[in-house]
Amino acid sequence: MNVKILIKCLSLQFDPKKYEMFVKKLDYKKLLGEEPVEISDKCYLDNGALAETALEHTCKYFELHRKLNERYMLSAVAGDDSDFKKAVRLLNWLTENTFYNGAMLRYITDNTIEILDYAFGKNFRNAINCRLKAISFADCLVAAGIKAYPVCMQSTGFKNCHFTCRVYISELDKWCIFDPSFGCWFADKSGNPLDIFEMREMFLQDEEPAVIGYSFNGTEGCLDEYMNGFLKLCISNLSTWCDNSMDRRNTKKLPEKKRFNAKLPNR
């Protein structure tokens, strides 16, 4: 890592206000001009093709999820209600109990037990980035009986990325997109929850979704920066991992981490 970048990141580890000012200073509209929204959906596979996602694996209940449910009583947090209301409760619960910092320096594996041990109930110096937020939120949903998986969003040229979570809402018979880094979900003009493909289509038509429940570490700051830099800029390429298993999620070696190189399932 460049020394100047490392020093800058170190300065952003302890104060959420400093991190918010850092986000505000970035010229996302300029970046959008260089990498406008497209539909690309390409990843880094050697042959240029995306792997297929095995949907039954994205929803399988593993030992990890049993332990999560026991430790954090996730079924009780979600409550006995519709899938959408359960998802919103779990989203609010995770937002209220973990901070977000896209410049975090601490290396943590993709194991949600380790992620929450590090971040849950801690102060901003234990904030986690969008990848870890999305992974942990997806696991918590699965532990509460709701189908979900993390989604990697990348810009046209793959220079910028952001992670969200796709959740199957059974009563709506559709997948919907939630962002656990900013505690929000998205709706059309009629208030209907949106899937990530519907949201991308809105951006391509120069429209914007309603952002519901937005929270930048407890503030309403940087909403314009969020819309332009975290959503529009990064929504051209969408991918996930091939299954929701623990395969390669416990590795301590960065090059061996589980890759987001699969298509989002369409059913």
DAGI-V930660 format. One record per residue. N is the residue number from 1. RES is the residue in three letters. PSI is psi in degrees with one decimal (999 if undefined). D_CENTER is the distance of its C-alpha to the mean C-alpha in whole Angstrom. Layout:
n=(N	N)
res=(RES	RES)
psi=(PSI	PSI)
d_center=(D_CENTER	D_CENTER)
//
This chain:
n=(1	2	3	4	5	6	7	8	9	10	11	12	13	14	15	16	17	18	19	20	21	22	23	24	25	26	27	28	29	30	31	32	33	34	35	36	37	38	39	40	41	42	43	44	45	46	47	48	49	50	51	52	53	54	55	56	57	58	59	60	61	62	63	64	65	66	67	68	69	70	71	72	73	74	75	76	77	78	79	80	81	82	83	84	85	86	87	88	89	90	91	92	93	94	95	96	97	98	99	100	101	102	103	104	105	106	107	108	109	110	111	112	113	114	115	116	117	118	119	120	121	122	123	124	125	126	127	128	129	130	131	132	133	134	135	136	137	138	139	140	141	142	143	144	145	146	147	148	149	150	151	152	153	154	155	156	157	158	159	160	161	162	163	164	165	166	167	168	169	170	171	172	173	174	175	176	177	178	179	180	181	182	183	184	185	186	187	188	189	190	191	192	193	194	195	196	197	198	199	200	201	202	203	204	205	206	207	208	209	210	211	212	213	214	215	216	217	218	219	220	221	222	223	224	225	226	227	228	229	230	231	232	233	234	235	236	237	238	239	240	241	242	243	244	245	246	247	248	249	250	251	252	253	254	255	256	257	258	259	260	261	262	263	264	265	266	267)
res=(MET	ASN	VAL	LYS	ILE	LEU	ILE	LYS	CYS	LEU	SER	LEU	GLN	PHE	ASP	PRO	LYS	LYS	TYR	GLU	MET	PHE	VAL	LYS	LYS	LEU	ASP	TYR	LYS	LYS	LEU	LEU	GLY	GLU	GLU	PRO	VAL	GLU	ILE	SER	ASP	LYS	CYS	TYR	LEU	ASP	ASN	GLY	ALA	LEU	ALA	GLU	THR	ALA	LEU	GLU	HIS	THR	CYS	LYS	TYR	PHE	GLU	LEU	HIS	ARG	LYS	LEU	ASN	GLU	ARG	TYR	MET	LEU	SER	ALA	VAL	ALA	GLY	ASP	ASP	SER	ASP	PHE	LYS	LYS	ALA	VAL	ARG	LEU	LEU	ASN	TRP	LEU	THR	GLU	ASN	THR	PHE	TYR	ASN	GLY	ALA	MET	LEU	ARG	TYR	ILE	THR	ASP	ASN	THR	ILE	GLU	ILE	LEU	ASP	TYR	ALA	PHE	GLY	LYS	ASN	PHE	ARG	ASN	ALA	ILE	ASN	CYS	ARG	LEU	LYS	ALA	ILE	SER	PHE	ALA	ASP	CYS	LEU	VAL	ALA	ALA	GLY	ILE	LYS	ALA	TYR	PRO	VAL	CYS	MET	GLN	SER	THR	GLY	PHE	LYS	ASN	CYS	HIS	PHE	THR	CYS	ARG	VAL	TYR	ILE	SER	GLU	LEU	ASP	LYS	TRP	CYS	ILE	PHE	ASP	PRO	SER	PHE	GLY	CYS	TRP	PHE	ALA	ASP	LYS	SER	GLY	ASN	PRO	LEU	ASP	ILE	PHE	GLU	MET	ARG	GLU	MET	PHE	LEU	GLN	ASP	GLU	GLU	PRO	ALA	VAL	ILE	GLY	TYR	SER	PHE	ASN	GLY	THR	GLU	GLY	CYS	LEU	ASP	GLU	TYR	MET	ASN	GLY	PHE	LEU	LYS	LEU	CYS	ILE	SER	ASN	LEU	SER	THR	TRP	CYS	ASP	ASN	SER	MET	ASP	ARG	ARG	ASN	THR	LYS	LYS	LEU	PRO	GLU	LYS	LYS	ARG	PHE	ASN	ALA	LYS	LEU	PRO	ASN	ARG)
psi=(136.1	136.9	-42.4	-40.2	-41.8	-44.9	-42.0	-44.5	-39.7	-36.6	-13.3	10.3	-15.7	-14.8	111.8	-28.8	-40.4	-39.3	-39.3	-42.2	-35.8	-44.9	-40.2	-30.6	-14.8	136.5	82.3	-30.8	-35.4	-43.6	-38.4	-35.4	-34.3	-31.3	73.8	161.6	130.2	176.4	102.5	-54.0	48.4	152.7	-170.3	24.0	147.4	-35.2	2.8	2.3	155.3	140.5	158.5	141.7	127.4	102.2	-38.5	-25.4	-30.5	-17.0	1.2	145.1	108.5	171.1	-36.1	-45.0	-35.2	-44.1	-41.0	-45.1	-39.8	-45.0	-39.7	4.4	52.6	-33.2	-36.9	-39.0	-44.9	-34.9	176.4	89.3	-166.5	159.0	-38.3	-46.1	-36.0	-44.6	-41.1	-39.9	-44.1	-35.5	-48.0	-39.6	-46.7	-40.0	-40.7	-20.9	-1.1	145.9	158.6	133.9	107.6	-11.3	20.4	145.5	-21.2	131.2	126.2	141.7	173.5	17.0	118.1	-29.8	-46.8	-40.3	-50.2	-32.1	-37.7	-41.6	-28.3	124.9	7.6	172.8	-173.4	-28.1	-13.5	23.4	154.8	157.6	179.7	-33.9	-48.6	-34.2	-46.9	-41.4	-47.2	-37.9	-44.0	-44.4	-39.4	-37.5	-46.5	-39.5	-28.1	5.7	18.0	132.6	132.0	158.2	154.0	149.9	131.5	122.0	130.2	149.3	172.0	-46.1	12.1	22.6	-24.4	146.0	160.1	146.2	135.1	-165.3	131.4	129.8	131.6	120.3	104.5	-39.3	-20.4	-11.3	48.2	158.6	142.0	155.0	134.9	147.4	99.1	-14.1	-32.0	14.0	34.5	164.6	177.7	146.2	154.8	-172.0	-22.3	1.5	9.4	134.5	141.7	146.8	164.8	-31.5	-37.7	-38.9	-41.3	-40.4	-37.3	-45.2	-39.4	-24.7	15.1	34.4	161.1	141.2	160.6	135.6	115.1	124.9	13.7	132.9	116.4	86.1	44.4	1.4	170.1	14.1	156.9	29.1	-41.4	-42.6	-38.0	-47.3	-44.1	-41.8	-30.4	-28.1	-69.3	-45.9	-30.2	7.5	1.4	-38.5	124.6	131.4	166.9	-173.5	165.4	-24.4	171.3	17.6	177.5	6.3	119.2	16.6	-9.5	5.0	143.1	-2.9	117.5	-44.3	-17.6	3.0	150.6	132.9	146.0	85.4	27.5	154.3	150.4	130.4	145.0	9.2	999)
d_center=(24	26	28	27	23	24	26	24	21	23	24	20	20	22	22	19	22	22	18	18	21	20	17	20	22	20	22	19	22	24	21	20	24	24	21	21	19	20	19	19	17	18	17	19	21	25	26	24	23	20	20	20	18	20	19	21	19	15	17	19	20	21	22	19	18	22	22	19	20	24	22	20	22	19	21	23	20	19	23	25	24	22	19	17	19	17	14	14	16	14	11	14	15	12	12	16	16	13	13	11	12	11	15	15	18	18	17	16	16	13	15	13	17	17	14	15	19	18	16	17	19	20	20	18	20	17	14	11	9	5	6	8	6	4	7	9	8	9	12	13	13	15	17	18	19	16	15	11	9	6	6	7	9	12	15	18	19	16	17	14	10	7	3	2	5	9	11	15	17	21	23	21	21	18	15	13	9	7	5	6	6	9	10	11	11	13	17	20	23	24	22	20	17	15	14	12	15	17	15	16	19	19	19	21	24	23	22	19	17	18	15	15	15	14	14	14	15	17	19	18	19	17	16	18	17	13	14	16	14	10	11	14	15	12	12	15	14	12	12	11	13	16	16	15	18	18	19	19	16	19	20	21	22	19	21	20	17	15	15	12	15	16	16	14	17	18	20)
//
